[in-house]
């Protein structure tokens, strides 16, 4: 998969792949097509002390991608804009996902993408305006106190997306379901950050129900994270975030080179990992005085997870949920079908452990999963590590049986 260009797998390989192989791959990495199929998967996870994060992972095929996807060679998912009617249909899908979370995985989350809820071109234009306003400010203090809702783009470009996001947040709030707003490309992110903060301002007064997402391979991620935590403290709402390494590295670097600006991505994986752990520390220290907040540690990296566990013990942060409806605290998330040894160990040890559960029709979900696998080659390398751990455990149990025979 790794050597194939984006779109080749979906157009060439998938139609001729054995159906049994495709279905097996789907069953391993996807929770199902609907609530009826998702429920038994969640029930099996619950027995391991693991909860669910539902993500409707269907997307447009490359031939249907329209202007948004056609200009992007990203391996990450972006919804293709077709019409406002299509965005309203996506909203209904996300509302159903929130209802399903309430039904099958209590204390769970639904994940949403802003590009599904409006024209990405408007998100990009608003992000340019927001970034320009930031550049015009003397220092970070000015930016943290400036009300970006006063910019023209707030009404001109973001009104339809704001309306749909708020509808989703209202449903999540009514059902006590967590809502995670995913990070996307850097040329959308300033607007997405602003939209997410607006939801947190309205719905995070009792508990950190709405979570932002920070991609820590971005050089500016730590500064943006610090600013958002300070804002929540100053205004009095509860901060909540998901930290990931990032999913759009190839596109971001290629776009920076093509357009002649410095790459926003850290130069090496080691630099990204250092920044990821530093961002984790920032949030953990923010929570340590007993402040009600939520941190979702979304990674398959064992050393980062062990770092968080040690820090929680040192800072006195409890493993279980805290605050209203136990919505605060530290939680960990890995993809369904991957890093089970990490997720299940965390669940057994009474940490808040989650599996990220993509769902949707097979033919629409598979392209997303294949590109996700290609983008996250580091995760695939972990398969060998898991196999070695499994063989070691089998050998240990076999030796134990022989000795007691």
DRENDO-1510 file (C-alpha; in Angstrom, 1 decimal, always signed):
<recs>
REC; n; res; u; v; w
REC; 1; UNK; +0.0; +0.0; +0.0 .
REC; 2; UNK; +2.7; +2.5; +1.0 .
REC; 3; UNK; +4.1; +2.9; -2.6 .
REC; 4; UNK; +0.8; +3.5; -4.2 .
REC; 5; UNK; -0.4; +7.0; -5.0 .
REC; 6; UNK; -3.6; +8.3; -3.3 .
REC; 7; UNK; -6.7; +7.0; -5.2 .
REC; 8; UNK; -4.9; +4.0; -6.8 .
REC; 9; UNK; -6.0; +1.5; -4.1 .
REC; 10; UNK; -9.6; +2.6; -4.3 .
REC; 11; UNK; -9.8; +2.7; -8.1 .
REC; 12; UNK; -7.6; -0.3; -9.1 .
REC; 13; UNK; -6.9; -2.6; -6.2 .
REC; 14; UNK; -10.2; -2.7; -4.3 .
REC; 15; UNK; -12.6; -3.8; -7.1 .
REC; 16; UNK; -10.4; -6.8; -7.8 .
REC; 17; UNK; -9.5; -7.8; -4.3 .
REC; 18; UNK; -11.1; -11.1; -3.0 .
REC; 19; UNK; -14.4; -10.2; -1.3 .
REC; 20; UNK; -13.5; -12.5; +1.6 .
REC; 21; UNK; -10.2; -10.6; +2.2 .
REC; 22; UNK; -11.9; -7.2; +2.0 .
REC; 23; UNK; -14.6; -8.3; +4.4 .
REC; 24; UNK; -12.0; -9.7; +6.8 .
REC; 25; UNK; -10.1; -6.4; +6.7 .
REC; 26; UNK; -13.3; -4.5; +7.3 .
REC; 27; UNK; -14.4; -6.7; +10.2 .
REC; 28; UNK; -11.1; -6.2; +11.9 .
REC; 29; UNK; -10.8; -2.4; +11.7 .
REC; 30; UNK; -14.5; -1.2; +11.4 .
REC; 31; UNK; -17.2; -1.6; +14.0 .
REC; 32; UNK; -20.0; -2.2; +11.5 .
REC; 33; UNK; -22.4; -0.3; +9.3 .
REC; 34; UNK; -25.1; +0.7; +11.9 .
REC; 35; UNK; -26.1; +0.6; +15.5 .
REC; 36; UNK; -27.2; -3.1; +15.3 .
REC; 37; UNK; -23.7; -4.1; +14.2 .
REC; 38; UNK; -21.8; -1.8; +16.4 .
REC; 39; UNK; -23.5; -2.9; +19.7 .
REC; 40; UNK; -21.9; -6.3; +20.0 .
REC; 41; UNK; -18.4; -4.8; +19.2 .
REC; 42; UNK; -18.9; -2.3; +22.0 .
REC; 43; UNK; -20.2; -5.0; +24.4 .
REC; 44; UNK; -17.0; -7.0; +23.8 .
REC; 45; UNK; -14.9; -4.0; +24.5 .
REC; 46; UNK; -16.8; -3.2; +27.6 .
REC; 47; UNK; -15.8; -6.5; +29.1 .
REC; 48; UNK; -12.2; -5.4; +28.8 .
REC; 49; UNK; -13.0; -2.1; +30.5 .
REC; 50; UNK; -12.9; -0.2; +27.3 .
REC; 51; UNK; -15.4; +2.4; +25.9 .
REC; 52; UNK; -16.0; +3.7; +22.4 .
REC; 53; UNK; -15.5; +6.7; +20.2 .
REC; 54; UNK; -17.8; +6.6; +17.2 .
REC; 55; UNK; -16.7; +8.1; +13.9 .
REC; 56; UNK; -18.8; +7.8; +10.8 .
REC; 57; UNK; -15.9; +7.1; +8.5 .
REC; 58; UNK; -17.6; +7.0; +5.1 .
REC; 59; UNK; -16.4; +9.5; +2.5 .
REC; 60; UNK; -16.8; +10.4; -1.1 .
REC; 61; UNK; -15.0; +8.2; -3.6 .
REC; 62; UNK; -12.2; +10.0; -5.5 .
REC; 63; UNK; -14.3; +10.4; -8.6 .
REC; 64; UNK; -17.0; +12.2; -6.5 .
REC; 65; UNK; -14.5; +14.3; -4.6 .
REC; 66; UNK; -15.2; +17.7; -6.2 .
REC; 67; UNK; -13.1; +20.8; -5.7 .
REC; 68; UNK; -12.1; +20.1; -2.1 .
REC; 69; UNK; -10.5; +16.7; -2.5 .
REC; 70; UNK; -9.3; +17.2; -6.1 .
REC; 71; UNK; -6.8; +19.8; -5.0 .
REC; 72; UNK; -5.6; +17.7; -2.1 .
REC; 73; UNK; -3.3; +14.6; -2.2 .
REC; 74; UNK; -3.8; +14.2; +1.5 .
REC; 75; UNK; -4.0; +10.8; +3.0 .
REC; 76; UNK; -6.2; +12.1; +5.7 .
REC; 77; UNK; -9.9; +12.3; +5.3 .
REC; 78; UNK; -11.6; +15.5; +4.1 .
REC; 79; UNK; -15.3; +15.6; +3.1 .
REC; 80; UNK; -16.0; +16.7; -0.4 .
REC; 81; UNK; -18.3; +19.7; -0.6 .
REC; 82; UNK; -21.3; +19.0; -2.9 .
REC; 83; UNK; -24.1; +21.3; -1.6 .
REC; 84; UNK; -25.6; +22.7; +1.6 .
REC; 85; UNK; -28.2; +20.0; +1.4 .
REC; 86; UNK; -25.4; +17.4; +1.5 .
REC; 87; UNK; -24.0; +19.2; +4.6 .
REC; 88; UNK; -27.4; +19.0; +6.2 .
REC; 89; UNK; -27.5; +15.3; +5.5 .
REC; 90; UNK; -24.0; +14.9; +7.1 .
REC; 91; UNK; -25.4; +16.7; +10.1 .
REC; 92; UNK; -28.2; +14.1; +10.4 .
REC; 93; UNK; -25.6; +11.3; +10.2 .
REC; 94; UNK; -23.6; +12.9; +13.1 .
REC; 95; UNK; -26.8; +13.4; +15.1 .
REC; 96; UNK; -27.5; +9.7; +14.7 .
REC; 97; UNK; -23.9; +8.9; +15.8 .
REC; 98; UNK; -24.5; +10.9; +19.0 .
REC; 99; UNK; -27.7; +9.0; +19.6 .
REC; 100; UNK; -25.9; +5.7; +19.0 .
REC; 101; UNK; -23.1; +6.6; +21.5 .
REC; 102; UNK; -25.8; +7.2; +24.1 .
REC; 103; UNK; -27.4; +3.9; +23.3 .
REC; 104; UNK; -24.4; +1.5; +23.1 .
REC; 105; UNK; -21.4; +3.1; +24.9 .
REC; 106; UNK; -22.2; +5.2; +28.0 .
REC; 107; UNK; -19.5; +7.8; +28.7 .
REC; 108; UNK; -18.5; +7.6; +25.1 .
REC; 109; UNK; -17.7; +10.2; +22.4 .
REC; 110; UNK; -18.8; +11.0; +18.9 .
REC; 111; UNK; -16.2; +12.5; +16.5 .
REC; 112; UNK; -17.1; +15.2; +13.9 .
REC; 113; UNK; -15.3; +17.0; +11.1 .
REC; 114; UNK; -16.0; +20.6; +10.3 .
REC; 115; UNK; -15.4; +20.0; +6.5 .
REC; 116; UNK; -18.5; +17.8; +6.6 .
REC; 117; UNK; -20.7; +20.6; +7.7 .
REC; 118; UNK; -19.9; +23.4; +5.2 .
REC; 119; UNK; -17.9; +24.5; +2.3 .
REC; 120; UNK; -14.2; +23.9; +3.0 .
REC; 121; UNK; -13.4; +26.9; +0.8 .
REC; 122; UNK; -15.2; +29.1; +3.3 .
REC; 123; UNK; -13.3; +27.5; +6.1 .
REC; 124; UNK; -10.1; +28.3; +4.3 .
REC; 125; UNK; -11.0; +31.9; +3.6 .
REC; 126; UNK; -12.0; +32.4; +7.2 .
REC; 127; UNK; -8.8; +30.8; +8.4 .
REC; 128; UNK; -6.8; +33.2; +6.2 .
REC; 129; UNK; -8.6; +36.2; +7.8 .
REC; 130; UNK; -8.0; +34.9; +11.3 .
REC; 131; UNK; -4.3; +34.1; +10.7 .
REC; 132; UNK; -3.9; +37.6; +9.2 .
REC; 133; UNK; -5.5; +39.2; +12.2 .
REC; 134; UNK; -3.1; +37.3; +14.5 .
REC; 135; UNK; -0.1; +38.4; +12.5 .
REC; 136; UNK; -1.2; +42.0; +13.0 .
REC; 137; UNK; -1.1; +41.7; +16.7 .
REC; 138; UNK; +1.9; +42.8; +18.8 .
REC; 139; UNK; +2.1; +39.7; +21.0 .
REC; 140; UNK; +0.4; +36.6; +22.2 .
REC; 141; UNK; -1.4; +38.5; +24.9 .
REC; 142; UNK; -3.1; +40.6; +22.4 .
REC; 143; UNK; -4.3; +37.5; +20.5 .
REC; 144; UNK; -5.6; +35.8; +23.6 .
REC; 145; UNK; -7.7; +38.8; +24.5 .
REC; 146; UNK; -9.0; +39.6; +21.0 .
REC; 147; UNK; -12.5; +38.5; +20.1 .
REC; 148; UNK; -12.1; +36.9; +16.7 .
REC; 149; UNK; -15.9; +36.8; +16.4 .
REC; 150; UNK; -15.7; +40.5; +15.5 .
REC; 151; UNK; -14.1; +39.6; +12.2 .
REC; 152; UNK; -16.2; +39.7; +9.0 .
REC; 153; UNK; -15.6; +36.0; +8.4 .
REC; 154; UNK; -17.6; +35.0; +11.5 .
REC; 155; UNK; -20.8; +35.9; +9.7 .
REC; 156; UNK; -19.7; +35.8; +6.1 .
REC; 157; UNK; -18.1; +32.4; +6.0 .
REC; 158; UNK; -18.7; +30.5; +9.2 .
REC; 159; UNK; -22.5; +31.0; +9.9 .
REC; 160; UNK; -23.7; +27.7; +8.2 .
REC; 161; UNK; -21.0; +25.6; +9.9 .
REC; 162; UNK; -21.5; +27.3; +13.2 .
REC; 163; UNK; -25.3; +26.5; +13.1 .
REC; 164; UNK; -24.7; +22.8; +12.3 .
REC; 165; UNK; -22.0; +22.4; +14.9 .
REC; 166; UNK; -24.1; +24.0; +17.6 .
REC; 167; UNK; -27.0; +21.6; +16.7 .
REC; 168; UNK; -24.7; +18.7; +17.3 .
REC; 169; UNK; -23.3; +20.1; +20.5 .
REC; 170; UNK; -26.8; +20.7; +21.8 .
REC; 171; UNK; -27.8; +17.1; +21.2 .
REC; 172; UNK; -24.5; +15.9; +22.8 .
REC; 173; UNK; -25.1; +18.1; +25.8 .
REC; 174; UNK; -28.7; +16.9; +26.2 .
REC; 175; UNK; -27.6; +13.3; +26.2 .
REC; 176; UNK; -24.3; +13.8; +28.1 .
REC; 177; UNK; -22.3; +12.4; +25.2 .
REC; 178; UNK; -18.8; +13.7; +24.6 .
REC; 179; UNK; -18.2; +15.5; +21.3 .
REC; 180; UNK; -14.7; +15.7; +19.7 .
REC; 181; UNK; -14.1; +18.1; +16.9 .
REC; 182; UNK; -11.3; +16.7; +14.8 .
REC; 183; UNK; -8.3; +18.7; +13.6 .
REC; 184; UNK; -7.8; +19.0; +9.9 .
REC; 185; UNK; -5.4; +20.8; +7.5 .
REC; 186; UNK; -3.6; +23.8; +8.7 .
REC; 187; UNK; -5.3; +26.0; +6.1 .
REC; 188; UNK; -8.7; +25.2; +7.9 .
REC; 189; UNK; -7.4; +25.0; +11.4 .
REC; 190; UNK; -7.7; +28.6; +12.6 .
REC; 191; UNK; -11.4; +28.6; +11.8 .
REC; 192; UNK; -11.9; +25.2; +13.3 .
REC; 193; UNK; -10.1; +26.3; +16.5 .
REC; 194; UNK; -12.4; +29.3; +16.8 .
REC; 195; UNK; -15.5; +27.3; +16.1 .
REC; 196; UNK; -14.6; +24.7; +18.8 .
REC; 197; UNK; -13.8; +27.4; +21.4 .
REC; 198; UNK; -17.2; +28.9; +20.7 .
REC; 199; UNK; -18.9; +25.5; +21.5 .
REC; 200; UNK; -16.8; +25.1; +24.6 .
REC; 201; UNK; -17.8; +28.5; +25.8 .
REC; 202; UNK; -21.4; +27.5; +25.6 .
REC; 203; UNK; -21.4; +23.8; +26.6 .
REC; 204; UNK; -18.4; +23.2; +28.9 .
REC; 205; UNK; -19.6; +25.1; +32.0 .
REC; 206; UNK; -20.6; +22.0; +34.0 .
REC; 207; UNK; -18.0; +19.6; +32.5 .
REC; 208; UNK; -15.5; +19.3; +29.6 .
REC; 209; UNK; -18.0; +17.8; +27.2 .
REC; 210; UNK; -16.7; +19.3; +24.0 .
REC; 211; UNK; -13.1; +18.4; +23.1 .
REC; 212; UNK; -10.8; +20.3; +20.7 .
REC; 213; UNK; -7.9; +18.5; +18.8 .
REC; 214; UNK; -4.3; +19.5; +18.6 .
REC; 215; UNK; -1.9; +17.9; +16.1 .
REC; 216; UNK; +1.4; +18.0; +17.8 .
REC; 217; UNK; +3.5; +17.6; +14.7 .
REC; 218; UNK; +2.7; +21.3; +14.1 .
REC; 219; UNK; +5.4; +23.7; +15.3 .
REC; 220; UNK; +2.8; +26.1; +16.7 .
REC; 221; UNK; +0.7; +23.5; +18.5 .
REC; 222; UNK; +2.2; +24.1; +22.0 .
REC; 223; UNK; +1.6; +27.9; +21.8 .
REC; 224; UNK; -2.0; +27.4; +20.6 .
REC; 225; UNK; -2.6; +24.9; +23.3 .
REC; 226; UNK; -1.3; +27.2; +26.0 .
REC; 227; UNK; -3.4; +30.0; +24.7 .
REC; 228; UNK; -6.6; +27.9; +24.8 .
REC; 229; UNK; -6.0; +26.7; +28.3 .
REC; 230; UNK; -5.4; +30.2; +29.5 .
REC; 231; UNK; -8.6; +31.4; +27.8 .
REC; 232; UNK; -10.7; +28.7; +29.5 .
REC; 233; UNK; -9.2; +29.6; +32.9 .
REC; 234; UNK; -9.9; +33.3; +32.3 .
REC; 235; UNK; -13.5; +32.8; +31.1 .
REC; 236; UNK; -14.4; +30.0; +33.6 .
REC; 237; UNK; -15.3; +27.1; +31.3 .
REC; 238; UNK; -13.8; +23.6; +31.5 .
REC; 239; UNK; -11.0; +22.8; +29.1 .
REC; 240; UNK; -11.0; +19.6; +27.1 .
REC; 241; UNK; -8.8; +18.4; +24.3 .
REC; 242; UNK; -7.5; +15.4; +22.4 .
REC; 243; UNK; -3.8; +15.3; +21.5 .
REC; 244; UNK; -2.6; +13.5; +18.4 .
REC; 245; UNK; +0.7; +13.5; +16.5 .
REC; 246; UNK; -1.0; +14.4; +13.2 .
REC; 247; UNK; -2.4; +12.9; +10.0 .
REC; 248; UNK; -1.6; +15.3; +7.1 .
REC; 249; UNK; +2.2; +15.4; +7.1 .
REC; 250; UNK; +2.8; +14.6; +3.5 .
REC; 251; UNK; +0.3; +17.1; +2.2 .
REC; 252; UNK; +1.4; +19.9; +4.6 .
REC; 253; UNK; +5.1; +19.6; +3.6 .
REC; 254; UNK; +4.3; +19.4; -0.1 .
REC; 255; UNK; +2.0; +22.4; +0.0 .
REC; 256; UNK; +4.5; +24.5; +1.9 .
REC; 257; UNK; +7.2; +23.7; -0.6 .
REC; 258; UNK; +4.9; +24.4; -3.6 .
REC; 259; UNK; +3.7; +27.7; -2.1 .
REC; 260; UNK; +7.1; +28.8; -0.8 .
REC; 261; UNK; +6.5; +29.1; +2.9 .
REC; 262; UNK; +8.2; +27.3; +5.8 .
REC; 263; UNK; +6.8; +23.9; +6.6 .
REC; 264; UNK; +4.5; +24.0; +9.6 .
REC; 265; UNK; +5.5; +20.4; +10.5 .
REC; 266; UNK; +8.4; +19.5; +12.9 .
REC; 267; UNK; +11.5; +18.5; +10.9 .
REC; 268; UNK; +11.8; +15.0; +12.4 .
REC; 269; UNK; +9.7; +12.4; +14.1 .
REC; 270; UNK; +11.8; +12.8; +17.2 .
REC; 271; UNK; +11.0; +16.5; +17.3 .
REC; 272; UNK; +7.3; +15.7; +17.0 .
REC; 273; UNK; +7.5; +13.2; +19.8 .
REC; 274; UNK; +9.3; +15.7; +22.1 .
REC; 275; UNK; +6.6; +18.2; +21.4 .
REC; 276; UNK; +3.8; +15.7; +21.9 .
REC; 277; UNK; +5.1; +14.8; +25.3 .
REC; 278; UNK; +5.6; +18.5; +26.1 .
REC; 279; UNK; +2.0; +19.2; +25.2 .
REC; 280; UNK; +0.9; +16.3; +27.3 .
REC; 281; UNK; +2.8; +17.7; +30.3 .
REC; 282; UNK; +1.3; +21.1; +29.8 .
REC; 283; UNK; -2.3; +19.7; +30.1 .
REC; 284; UNK; -1.4; +17.4; +32.9 .
REC; 285; UNK; +0.1; +20.2; +34.9 .
REC; 286; UNK; -2.9; +22.4; +34.1 .
REC; 287; UNK; -5.1; +19.6; +35.6 .
REC; 288; UNK; -2.9; +18.8; +38.6 .
REC; 289; UNK; -4.3; +21.3; +41.1 .
REC; 290; UNK; -7.5; +19.4; +40.9 .
REC; 291; UNK; -8.9; +21.5; +38.1 .
REC; 292; UNK; -11.7; +19.9; +36.2 .
REC; 293; UNK; -10.5; +19.3; +32.6 .
REC; 294; UNK; -10.3; +16.5; +30.1 .
REC; 295; UNK; -7.3; +15.1; +28.2 .
REC; 296; UNK; -7.6; +12.4; +25.6 .
REC; 297; UNK; -4.2; +10.8; +24.9 .
REC; 298; UNK; -4.8; +9.5; +21.3 .
REC; 299; UNK; -1.7; +7.6; +20.4 .
REC; 300; UNK; -0.3; +4.1; +19.9 .
REC; 301; UNK; +3.1; +5.1; +21.1 .
REC; 302; UNK; +4.0; +3.1; +24.2 .
REC; 303; UNK; +6.6; +5.5; +25.6 .
REC; 304; UNK; +4.2; +8.4; +25.5 .
REC; 305; UNK; +1.5; +6.4; +27.3 .
REC; 306; UNK; +3.9; +5.2; +29.9 .
REC; 307; UNK; +5.1; +8.9; +30.3 .
REC; 308; UNK; +1.5; +10.0; +31.0 .
REC; 309; UNK; +0.8; +7.1; +33.5 .
REC; 310; UNK; +4.0; +8.0; +35.4 .
REC; 311; UNK; +3.0; +11.7; +35.4 .
REC; 312; UNK; -0.5; +11.0; +36.6 .
REC; 313; UNK; +0.9; +9.1; +39.6 .
REC; 314; UNK; +3.4; +11.8; +40.3 .
REC; 315; UNK; +0.8; +14.6; +40.1 .
REC; 316; UNK; -1.9; +12.8; +41.9 .
REC; 317; UNK; -4.3; +12.7; +39.0 .
REC; 318; UNK; -6.9; +9.8; +39.5 .
REC; 319; UNK; -7.4; +7.1; +36.9 .
REC; 320; UNK; -11.2; +7.3; +37.0 .
REC; 321; UNK; -13.3; +10.1; +35.6 .
REC; 322; UNK; -13.9; +13.2; +37.8 .
REC; 323; UNK; -16.4; +16.0; +38.1 .
REC; 324; UNK; -19.9; +16.3; +36.7 .
REC; 325; UNK; -21.0; +12.9; +35.2 .
REC; 326; UNK; -17.3; +11.8; +35.5 .
REC; 327; UNK; -16.5; +13.7; +32.4 .
REC; 328; UNK; -13.2; +15.0; +33.6 .
REC; 329; UNK; -9.8; +13.3; +33.8 .
REC; 330; UNK; -7.3; +11.6; +31.5 .
REC; 331; UNK; -8.3; +9.0; +29.0 .
REC; 332; UNK; -6.4; +7.0; +26.3 .
REC; 333; UNK; -7.6; +6.1; +22.8 .
REC; 334; UNK; -6.3; +3.7; +20.1 .
REC; 335; UNK; -7.8; +2.5; +16.8 .
REC; 336; UNK; -10.1; -0.5; +16.7 .
REC; 337; UNK; -8.0; -3.5; +15.6 .
REC; 338; UNK; -4.7; -2.0; +16.6 .
REC; 339; UNK; -2.6; -1.8; +19.8 .
REC; 340; UNK; -5.1; -4.0; +21.7 .
REC; 341; UNK; -2.3; -5.0; +24.1 .
REC; 342; UNK; -2.1; -1.3; +25.1 .
REC; 343; UNK; -5.8; -0.5; +25.3 .
REC; 344; UNK; -6.9; -3.6; +27.1 .
REC; 345; UNK; -4.0; -3.3; +29.7 .
REC; 346; UNK; -5.1; +0.3; +30.4 .
REC; 347; UNK; -8.8; -0.9; +30.7 .
REC; 348; UNK; -7.9; -3.7; +33.1 .
REC; 349; UNK; -5.9; -1.3; +35.2 .
REC; 350; UNK; -9.0; +0.9; +35.5 .
REC; 351; UNK; -7.7; +3.8; +33.4 .
REC; 352; UNK; -10.2; +5.5; +31.1 .
REC; 353; UNK; -9.5; +3.5; +27.9 .
REC; 354; UNK; -11.2; +4.0; +24.6 .
REC; 355; UNK; -11.2; +2.4; +21.1 .
REC; 356; UNK; -11.8; +4.7; +18.1 .
REC; 357; UNK; -14.6; +3.0; +16.2 .
REC; 358; UNK; -14.9; +3.8; +12.5 .
REC; 359; UNK; -18.2; +2.7; +11.1 .
REC; 360; UNK; -20.2; +2.9; +7.8 .
REC; 361; UNK; -20.8; +1.0; +4.5 .
REC; 362; UNK; -17.9; -1.2; +3.5 .
REC; 363; UNK; -17.3; +0.3; +0.0 .
REC; 364; UNK; -17.1; +3.8; +1.5 .
REC; 365; UNK; -15.1; +3.1; +4.6 .
REC; 366; UNK; -12.4; +0.9; +3.1 .
REC; 367; UNK; -10.6; +3.7; +1.1 .
REC; 368; UNK; -10.4; +5.8; +4.3 .
REC; 369; UNK; -8.9; +2.9; +6.3 .
REC; 370; UNK; -6.3; +2.1; +3.6 .
REC; 371; UNK; -5.2; +5.7; +3.4 .
REC; 372; UNK; -5.2; +6.0; +7.1 .
REC; 373; UNK; -2.9; +2.9; +7.3 .
REC; 374; UNK; -0.6; +4.4; +4.6 .
REC; 375; UNK; -0.3; +7.7; +6.5 .
REC; 376; UNK; +0.4; +6.1; +9.8 .
REC; 377; UNK; +3.2; +3.8; +8.9 .
REC; 378; UNK; +4.6; +3.9; +12.4 .
REC; 379; UNK; +1.4; +2.2; +13.6 .
REC; 380; UNK; +1.9; -0.6; +11.1 .
REC; 381; UNK; +5.4; -1.2; +12.5 .
REC; 382; UNK; +3.8; -1.8; +15.8 .
REC; 383; UNK; +2.1; -5.0; +14.4 .
REC; 384; UNK; +5.5; -6.7; +14.6 .
REC; 385; UNK; +5.9; -5.6; +18.2 .
REC; 386; UNK; +2.4; -6.9; +19.1 .
REC; 387; UNK; +3.2; -10.3; +17.4 .
REC; 388; UNK; +6.4; -10.6; +19.4 .
REC; 389; UNK; +4.6; -9.8; +22.7 .
REC; 390; UNK; +1.9; -12.4; +21.8 .
REC; 391; UNK; +4.5; -15.1; +21.0 .
REC; 392; UNK; +6.4; -14.3; +24.2 .
REC; 393; UNK; +3.1; -14.7; +26.2 .
REC; 394; UNK; +2.3; -18.0; +24.5 .
REC; 395; UNK; +5.8; -19.3; +25.2 .
REC; 396; UNK; +5.5; -18.2; +28.9 .
REC; 397; UNK; +2.2; -20.0; +29.3 .
REC; 398; UNK; +3.4; -23.1; +27.6 .
REC; 399; UNK; +6.5; -23.3; +29.8 .
REC; 400; UNK; +4.2; -22.8; +32.9 .
REC; 401; UNK; +2.0; -25.7; +31.8 .
REC; 402; UNK; +4.9; -28.0; +31.2 .
REC; 403; UNK; +6.4; -27.2; +34.7 .
REC; 404; UNK; +3.0; -27.9; +36.4 .
REC; 405; UNK; +2.3; -31.0; +34.4 .
</recs>
